[in-house]
């Protein structure tokens, strides 16, 4: 089962459909809000991390990047729009 962790944004909206179209069957979402997400832990089984840079604070992005590096997981950084996410996937293909 393909699994992705999305960090940032209160709602994912159409992004869920885009990710499902890319083959992700399990989508984990963390809003990235400062007061509720101080200790984000990457769930087991996640194959990719997507960080929505316009909705996440710098310290959280740094923490997640470090965890991804330790687990050798690919990580994408982009703005919260379907077009930017699609471009990010194209760059990694």
C-alpha positions in Angstrom: 0.0 0.0 0.0 1.4 3.4 -1.0 1.4 5.9 1.8 2.2 9.6 2.0 2.6 12.1 4.8 1.4 15.6 4.0 2.5 18.4 6.4 0.9 21.8 6.3 -2.5 23.3 5.4 -5.7 23.0 7.5 -7.5 21.2 4.7 -6.2 19.3 1.7 -9.3 19.6 -0.5 -8.5 18.7 -4.1 -5.0 17.6 -3.1 -6.4 14.3 -1.9 -7.7 13.5 -5.3 -4.4 14.4 -6.9 -2.5 12.2 -4.5 -4.9 9.3 -5.0 -4.4 9.7 -8.8 -0.6 9.4 -8.2 -1.3 6.0 -6.5 -1.3 6.9 -2.9 -3.9 4.8 -1.0 -3.1 6.1 2.5 -2.8 9.8 3.1 -1.6 11.0 6.5 -2.1 14.7 7.2 -0.5 17.0 9.8 -1.7 20.6 9.8 1.6 22.0 11.0 0.1 24.5 13.3 2.6 25.6 15.8 0.5 25.0 18.9 -0.7 21.4 18.1 2.2 19.9 16.0 5.4 20.4 18.0 6.4 16.7 18.0 5.5 15.3 14.6 6.5 11.7 14.1 6.5 10.1 10.7 4.1 7.1 10.6 5.4 3.7 9.8 5.0 2.7 6.2 5.2 6.2 4.7 7.1 6.2 1.4 7.0 9.9 0.7 6.7 13.2 2.6 5.1 16.3 1.1 5.7 19.6 2.9 3.4 22.5 2.0 5.8 25.3 2.6 3.3 28.2 2.8 1.5 26.5 5.7 4.3 25.2 8.0 6.7 26.9 10.3 10.5 26.7 9.7 11.3 24.6 12.8 8.7 21.9 11.9 10.0 21.7 8.3 13.5 21.3 9.7 12.5 18.6 12.1 10.6 16.6 9.4 13.5 17.0 7.0 15.9 15.6 9.6 13.6 12.6 10.3 13.1 11.9 6.6 16.9 12.0 6.1 17.4 9.5 9.0 14.8 7.1 7.5 16.1 7.7 3.9 12.6 8.9 2.8 12.1 11.2 -0.2 10.7 14.6 0.7 9.1 17.2 -1.5 8.7 20.9 -0.7 6.1 23.0 -2.5 3.3 25.4 -2.1 -0.3 24.3 -1.4 -1.7 24.1 -4.9 -2.4 21.2 -7.1 -0.3 22.7 -9.9 2.7 23.2 -7.7 2.4 19.7 -6.3 2.1 18.2 -9.8 5.2 20.1 -10.8 7.1 18.8 -7.8 6.1 15.2 -8.7 7.3 15.8 -12.3 10.7 17.0 -11.1 11.2 13.8 -9.1 10.2 11.5 -11.9 
